[in-house]
Amino acid sequence: MFDINAPEFLVLVVIAIVLFGPEKLPDFARKAARVLRYLRDIAGNAQDQLSQELGPEFKDLDIRDLNPKTFVQKHLLDDIDPLVDDVKKEFTDVSAVGRNARDDVAGAIGQKSISSGGPTAQPTATPAGTAAVHSPFDPDAT
């Protein structure tokens, strides 16, 4: 709920000690704990009352499911995750085939390897005597 990490929390503690002093700080901490407990009880009672009034068909209802972001993620995006994994697997297979084909072509030409994504590609001589530049192959760009 609150996005406070350790350094921010320490700064807040130091500020609280400076503002309230070490004598009053334990009393404020006890009062804050009581307020938090009271708010949690109110939220729990409201959730129980909502579950009772909706009836038994909604007994597994979670209040967090009513948040639009989690609703969309639960009902739409969870169904897509297996598809995304399949597509990633297919692209991995295709890139492996591409690497094998590139190595086969390099072996047939007599080169050790073809450049695979460096900033500059090595020019090779073509039959017409002009220099041709091989474009780098990047499987992640497809």
FIKOLZA-1660 file (N, C-alpha, C; in steps of 0.1 Angstrom, whole numbers, plus 5000, padded with zeros to 4 digits):
% residues 142
   i   px   py   pz ch aa at
   1 5008 4988 5000  A  M  N
   1 5000 5000 5000  A  M CA
   1 5009 5012 5000  A  M  C
   2 5018 5014 5010  A  F  N
   2 5027 5025 5010  A  F CA
   2 5040 5019 5005  A  F  C
   3 5046 5027 4996  A  D  N
   3 5059 5023 4991  A  D CA
   3 5070 5030 4998  A  D  C
   4 5074 5025 5010  A  I  N
   4 5084 5031 5018  A  I CA
   4 5095 5021 5020  A  I  C
   5 5107 5024 5015  A  N  N
   5 5118 5014 5017  A  N CA
   5 5126 5018 5030  A  N  C
   6 5136 5011 5033  A  A  N
   6 5144 5012 5046  A  A CA
   6 5149 5026 5048  A  A  C
   7 5157 5032 5038  A  P  N
   7 5162 5045 5041  A  P CA
   7 5151 5056 5043  A  P  C
   8 5140 5055 5036  A  E  N
   8 5130 5065 5038  A  E CA
   8 5123 5063 5052  A  E  C
   9 5122 5050 5056  A  F  N
   9 5116 5048 5070  A  F CA
   9 5126 5053 5081  A  F  C
  10 5139 5051 5079  A  L  N
  10 5148 5057 5089  A  L CA
  10 5147 5072 5090  A  L  C
  11 5146 5078 5078  A  V  N
  11 5145 5093 5078  A  V CA
  11 5132 5097 5086  A  V  C
  12 5121 5090 5084  A  L  N
  12 5108 5093 5091  A  L CA
  12 5110 5091 5106  A  L  C
  13 5117 5080 5110  A  V  N
  13 5119 5078 5124  A  V CA
  13 5128 5089 5130  A  V  C
  14 5138 5093 5124  A  V  N
  14 5146 5104 5129  A  V CA
  14 5138 5117 5130  A  V  C
  15 5130 5120 5120  A  I  N
  15 5122 5132 5120  A  I CA
  15 5112 5131 5132  A  I  C
  16 5106 5119 5134  A  A  N
  16 5096 5118 5145  A  A CA
  16 5103 5120 5158  A  A  C
  17 5115 5115 5160  A  I  N
  17 5123 5116 5173  A  I CA
  17 5126 5131 5175  A  I  C
  18 5129 5138 5164  A  V  N
  18 5133 5152 5166  A  V CA
  18 5120 5160 5169  A  V  C
  19 5109 5157 5162  A  L  N
  19 5097 5165 5165  A  L CA
  19 5090 5162 5178  A  L  C
  20 5089 5150 5181  A  F  N
  20 5081 5146 5193  A  F CA
  20 5090 5143 5206  A  F  C
  21 5102 5140 5204  A  G  N
  21 5111 5138 5215  A  G CA
  21 5110 5123 5219  A  G  C
  22 5120 5118 5225  A  P  N
  22 5120 5104 5229  A  P CA
  22 5110 5101 5240  A  P  C
  23 5105 5111 5248  A  E  N
  23 5095 5108 5258  A  E CA
  23 5081 5105 5253  A  E  C
  24 5077 5113 5243  A  K  N
  24 5063 5112 5238  A  K CA
  24 5062 5101 5226  A  K  C
  25 5073 5097 5221  A  L  N
  25 5073 5088 5209  A  L CA
  25 5067 5075 5212  A  L  C
  26 5070 5068 5223  A  P  N
  26 5063 5055 5226  A  P CA
  26 5048 5057 5227  A  P  C
  27 5043 5068 5233  A  D  N
  27 5028 5070 5234  A  D CA
  27 5022 5071 5220  A  D  C
  28 5029 5079 5211  A  F  N
  28 5024 5080 5197  A  F CA
  28 5024 5067 5190  A  F  C
  29 5034 5059 5192  A  A  N
  29 5035 5046 5186  A  A CA
  29 5024 5037 5190  A  A  C
  30 5021 5037 5203  A  R  N
  30 5009 5029 5208  A  R CA
  30 4996 5033 5202  A  R  C
  31 4994 5047 5202  A  K  N
  31 4982 5052 5196  A  K CA
  31 4981 5048 5181  A  K  C
  32 4992 5049 5174  A  A  N
  32 4992 5046 5160  A  A CA
  32 4989 5031 5158  A  A  C
  33 4994 5022 5167  A  A  N
  33 4991 5008 5166  A  A CA
  33 4976 5005 5168  A  A  C
  34 4970 5012 5178  A  R  N
  34 4956 5011 5181  A  R CA
  34 4948 5015 5169  A  R  C
  35 4951 5026 5163  A  V  N
  35 4944 5031 5151  A  V CA
  35 4945 5021 5140  A  V  C
  36 4956 5016 5137  A  L  N
  36 4958 5006 5127  A  L CA
  36 4950 4994 5129  A  L  C
  37 4950 4989 5142  A  R  N
  37 4942 4977 5146  A  R CA
  37 4927 4980 5144  A  R  C
  38 4923 4992 5147  A  Y  N
  38 4909 4996 5146  A  Y CA
  38 4905 4996 5131  A  Y  C
  39 4913 5002 5123  A  L  N
  39 4910 5003 5108  A  L CA
  39 4910 4989 5102  A  L  C
  40 4919 4980 5106  A  R  N
  40 4918 4966 5101  A  R CA
  40 4906 4959 5105  A  R  C
  41 4901 4961 5118  A  D  N
  41 4889 4955 5122  A  D CA
  41 4877 4960 5114  A  D  C
  42 4877 4973 5111  A  I  N
  42 4866 4979 5103  A  I CA
  42 4866 4972 5089  A  I  C
  43 4877 4972 5083  A  A  N
  43 4878 4966 5070  A  A CA
  43 4874 4951 5070  A  A  C
  44 4879 4944 5080  A  G  N
  44 4875 4930 5081  A  G CA
  44 4860 4928 5083  A  G  C
  45 4854 4936 5091  A  N  N
  45 4840 4935 5093  A  N CA
  45 4832 4939 5081  A  N  C
  46 4836 4949 5074  A  A  N
  46 4830 4953 5061  A  A CA
  46 4830 4942 5051  A  A  C
  47 4842 4935 5050  A  Q  N
  47 4843 4924 5041  A  Q CA
  47 4834 4912 5045  A  Q  C
  48 4834 4909 5057  A  D  N
  48 4825 4898 5062  A  D CA
  48 4810 4902 5060  A  D  C
  49 4806 4914 5062  A  Q  N
  49 4792 4918 5060  A  Q CA
  49 4789 4918 5045  A  Q  C
  50 4798 4922 5037  A  L  N
  50 4796 4921 5022  A  L CA
  50 4794 4907 5018  A  L  C
  51 4802 4898 5023  A  S  N
  51 4801 4884 5019  A  S CA
  51 4788 4878 5024  A  S  C
  52 4783 4881 5036  A  Q  N
  52 4771 4876 5041  A  Q CA
  52 4759 4881 5033  A  Q  C
  53 4759 4894 5029  A  E  N
  53 4748 4900 5022  A  E CA
  53 4747 4895 5007  A  E  C
  54 4759 4892 5001  A  L  N
  54 4759 4887 4987  A  L CA
  54 4754 4873 4986  A  L  C
  55 4755 4865 4997  A  G  N
  55 4750 4851 4997  A  G CA
  55 4761 4841 4994  A  G  C
  56 4757 4828 4994  A  P  N
  56 4767 4817 4993  A  P CA
  56 4774 4816 4980  A  P  C
  57 4767 4821 4969  A  E  N
  57 4773 4820 4956  A  E CA
  57 4785 4829 4954  A  E  C
  58 4787 4839 4963  A  F  N
  58 4798 4848 4962  A  F CA
  58 4808 4846 4974  A  F  C
  59 4808 4834 4981  A  K  N
  59 4816 4833 4993  A  K CA
  59 4831 4833 4990  A  K  C
  60 4835 4830 4977  A  D  N
  60 4849 4830 4974  A  D CA
  60 4853 4843 4968  A  D  C
  61 4845 4853 4969  A  L  N
  61 4848 4867 4963  A  L CA
  61 4859 4873 4971  A  L  C
  62 4869 4878 4964  A  D  N
  62 4880 4885 4970  A  D CA
  62 4878 4900 4966  A  D  C
  63 4879 4909 4976  A  I  N
  63 4877 4923 4974  A  I CA
  63 4887 4929 4964  A  I  C
  64 4899 4923 4964  A  R  N
  64 4909 4928 4954  A  R CA
  64 4906 4925 4940  A  R  C
  65 4897 4915 4937  A  D  N
  65 4892 4912 4924  A  D CA
  65 4884 4923 4918  A  D  C
  66 4878 4932 4927  A  L  N
  66 4870 4943 4922  A  L CA
  66 4878 4955 4917  A  L  C
  67 4891 4955 4919  A  N  N
  67 4900 4965 4913  A  N CA
  67 4901 4962 4898  A  N  C
  68 4899 4972 4890  A  P  N
  68 4899 4970 4875  A  P CA
  68 4912 4964 4870  A  P  C
  69 4923 4969 4876  A  K  N
  69 4936 4964 4871  A  K CA
  69 4938 4949 4873  A  K  C
  70 4934 4945 4886  A  T  N
  70 4936 4930 4888  A  T CA
  70 4925 4922 4881  A  T  C
  71 4913 4928 4879  A  F  N
  71 4903 4921 4872  A  F CA
  71 4907 4918 4857  A  F  C
  72 4913 4928 4851  A  V  N
  72 4917 4926 4837  A  V CA
  72 4929 4916 4837  A  V  C
  73 4938 4918 4846  A  Q  N
  73 4949 4908 4846  A  Q CA
  73 4945 4894 4849  A  Q  C
  74 4935 4892 4858  A  K  N
  74 4931 4879 4861  A  K CA
  74 4923 4873 4849  A  K  C
  75 4914 4880 4843  A  H  N
  75 4905 4874 4833  A  H CA
  75 4910 4875 4819  A  H  C
  76 4919 4884 4816  A  L  N
  76 4924 4886 4802  A  L CA
  76 4938 4881 4800  A  L  C
  77 4947 4887 4809  A  L  N
  77 4961 4884 4807  A  L CA
  77 4966 4870 4811  A  L  C
  78 4959 4864 4821  A  D  N
  78 4963 4851 4825  A  D CA
  78 4960 4841 4814  A  D  C
  79 4950 4843 4805  A  D  N
  79 4948 4834 4794  A  D CA
  79 4958 4836 4783  A  D  C
  80 4965 4847 4783  A  I  N
  80 4975 4850 4772  A  I CA
  80 4988 4844 4775  A  I  C
  81 4992 4843 4788  A  D  N
  81 5005 4838 4792  A  D CA
  81 5009 4825 4786  A  D  C
  82 5001 4815 4785  A  P  N
  82 5006 4803 4778  A  P CA
  82 5008 4805 4763  A  P  C
  83 5001 4814 4757  A  L  N
  83 5003 4817 4743  A  L CA
  83 5016 4825 4741  A  L  C
  84 5020 4834 4750  A  V  N
  84 5032 4841 4749  A  V CA
  84 5044 4831 4750  A  V  C
  85 5043 4822 4760  A  D  N
  85 5053 4812 4761  A  D CA
  85 5055 4804 4748  A  D  C
  86 5044 4800 4742  A  D  N
  86 5045 4792 4729  A  D CA
  86 5052 4800 4718  A  D  C
  87 5048 4813 4717  A  V  N
  87 5054 4822 4707  A  V CA
  87 5069 4824 4710  A  V  C
  88 5073 4826 4722  A  K  N
  88 5087 4827 4726  A  K CA
  88 5095 4815 4722  A  K  C
  89 5089 4803 4724  A  K  N
  89 5095 4790 4721  A  K CA
  89 5097 4789 4706  A  K  C
  90 5087 4793 4698  A  E  N
  90 5088 4792 4684  A  E CA
  90 5099 4802 4679  A  E  C
  91 5100 4814 4684  A  F  N
  91 5110 4823 4680  A  F CA
  91 5124 4818 4683  A  F  C
  92 5125 4811 4695  A  T  N
  92 5138 4805 4699  A  T CA
  92 5142 4794 4689  A  T  C
  93 5132 4786 4685  A  D  N
  93 5135 4775 4675  A  D CA
  93 5139 4781 4662  A  D  C
  94 5132 4792 4658  A  V  N
  94 5135 4798 4645  A  V CA
  94 5149 4804 4645  A  V  C
  95 5152 4811 4656  A  S  N
  95 5165 4817 4656  A  S CA
  95 5176 4807 4657  A  S  C
  96 5174 4795 4663  A  A  N
  96 5184 4784 4663  A  A CA
  96 5186 4779 4648  A  A  C
  97 5175 4777 4641  A  V  N
  97 5176 4773 4627  A  V CA
  97 5183 4783 4619  A  V  C
  98 5181 4796 4621  A  G  N
  98 5187 4807 4614  A  G CA
  98 5202 4807 4617  A  G  C
  99 5206 4805 4629  A  R  N
  99 5220 4804 4633  A  R CA
  99 5227 4792 4626  A  R  C
 100 5220 4781 4625  A  N  N
 100 5226 4769 4618  A  N CA
 100 5227 4772 4604  A  N  C
 101 5217 4778 4598  A  A  N
 101 5218 4781 4583  A  A CA
 101 5229 4791 4581  A  A  C
 102 5231 4801 4589  A  R  N
 102 5241 4811 4587  A  R CA
 102 5255 4804 4588  A  R  C
 103 5257 4795 4597  A  D  N
 103 5270 4788 4598  A  D CA
 103 5272 4779 4586  A  D  C
 104 5261 4773 4581  A  D  N
 104 5262 4764 4569  A  D CA
 104 5267 4773 4557  A  D  C
 105 5260 4785 4556  A  V  N
 105 5264 4793 4545  A  V CA
 105 5278 4798 4546  A  V  C
 106 5282 4802 4558  A  A  N
 106 5296 4806 4560  A  A CA
 106 5306 4795 4557  A  A  C
 107 5303 4783 4560  A  G  N
 107 5311 4772 4557  A  G CA
 107 5312 4769 4542  A  G  C
 108 5301 4771 4535  A  A  N
 108 5301 4769 4521  A  A CA
 108 5309 4780 4514  A  A  C
 109 5308 4792 4519  A  I  N
 109 5316 4803 4513  A  I CA
 109 5330 4802 4516  A  I  C
 110 5333 4796 4527  A  G  N
 110 5347 4795 4531  A  G CA
 110 5352 4805 4542  A  G  C
 111 5342 4812 4547  A  Q  N
 111 5345 4821 4558  A  Q CA
 111 5344 4814 4571  A  Q  C
 112 5350 4819 4581  A  K  N
 112 5348 4813 4594  A  K CA
 112 5335 4815 4600  A  K  C
 113 5330 4827 4599  A  S  N
 113 5316 4830 4603  A  S CA
 113 5311 4843 4597  A  S  C
 114 5299 4845 4597  A  I  N
 114 5293 4857 4592  A  I CA
 114 5290 4866 4604  A  I  C
 115 5292 4879 4602  A  S  N
 115 5289 4888 4613  A  S CA
 115 5275 4887 4618  A  S  C
 116 5273 4887 4631  A  S  N
 116 5260 4885 4636  A  S CA
 116 5256 4897 4645  A  S  C
 117 5256 4908 4640  A  G  N
 117 5250 4919 4648  A  G CA
 117 5261 4929 4652  A  G  C
 118 5273 4929 4647  A  G  N
 118 5283 4939 4651  A  G CA
 118 5279 4952 4645  A  G  C
 119 5286 4963 4649  A  P  N
 119 5283 4976 4644  A  P CA
 119 5287 4977 4629  A  P  C
 120 5297 4970 4625  A  T  N
 120 5301 4971 4611  A  T CA
 120 5302 4957 4605  A  T  C
 121 5297 4955 4593  A  A  N
 121 5298 4942 4587  A  A CA
 121 5309 4942 4577  A  A  C
 122 5315 4930 4575  A  Q  N
 122 5327 4929 4566  A  Q CA
 122 5322 4928 4552  A  Q  C
 123 5327 4936 4543  A  P  N
 123 5324 4935 4529  A  P CA
 123 5330 4923 4522  A  P  C
 124 5323 4917 4513  A  T  N
 124 5329 4906 4506  A  T CA
 124 5328 4910 4491  A  T  C
 125 5337 4904 4483  A  A  N
 125 5337 4907 4469  A  A CA
 125 5327 4899 4461  A  A  C
 126 5320 4906 4452  A  T  N
 126 5310 4899 4444  A  T CA
 126 5316 4897 4430  A  T  C
 127 5309 4888 4423  A  P  N
 127 5315 4885 4409  A  P CA
 127 5317 4897 4401  A  P  C
 128 5309 4908 4402  A  A  N
 128 5310 4920 4394  A  A CA
 128 5322 4928 4398  A  A  C
 129 5328 4925 4410  A  G  N
 129 5339 4933 4414  A  G CA
 129 5335 4944 4424  A  G  C
 130 5322 4945 4427  A  T  N
 130 5318 4955 4437  A  T CA
 130 5317 4949 4451  A  T  C
 131 5319 4957 4460  A  A  N
 131 5318 4952 4474  A  A CA
 131 5304 4951 4479  A  A  C
 132 5300 4940 4485  A  A  N
 132 5287 4938 4490  A  A CA
 132 5288 4937 4505  A  A  C
 133 5279 4943 4513  A  V  N
 133 5280 4943 4527  A  V CA
 133 5268 4934 4532  A  V  C
 134 5271 4924 4540  A  H  N
 134 5261 4916 4546  A  H CA
 134 5254 4923 4558  A  H  C
 135 5242 4923 4558  A  S  N
 135 5235 4930 4569  A  S CA
 135 5235 4921 4581  A  S  C
 136 5237 4926 4593  A  P  N
 136 5238 4918 4605  A  P CA
 136 5224 4911 4608  A  P  C
 137 5225 4899 4613  A  F  N
 137 5213 4891 4616  A  F CA
 137 5210 4893 4631  A  F  C
 138 5199 4897 4634  A  D  N
 138 5195 4899 4648  A  D CA
 138 5182 4892 4651  A  D  C
 139 5182 4880 4657  A  P  N
 139 5169 4873 4659  A  P CA
 139 5160 4880 4669  A  P  C
 140 5165 4888 4678  A  D  N
 140 5156 4895 4687  A  D CA
 140 5148 4907 4680  A  D  C
 141 5153 4911 4669  A  A  N
 141 5147 4922 4662  A  A CA
 141 5135 4918 4654  A  A  C
 142 5133 4906 4652  A  T  N
 142 5122 4901 4644  A  T CA
 142 5109 4899 4652  A  T  C
% end
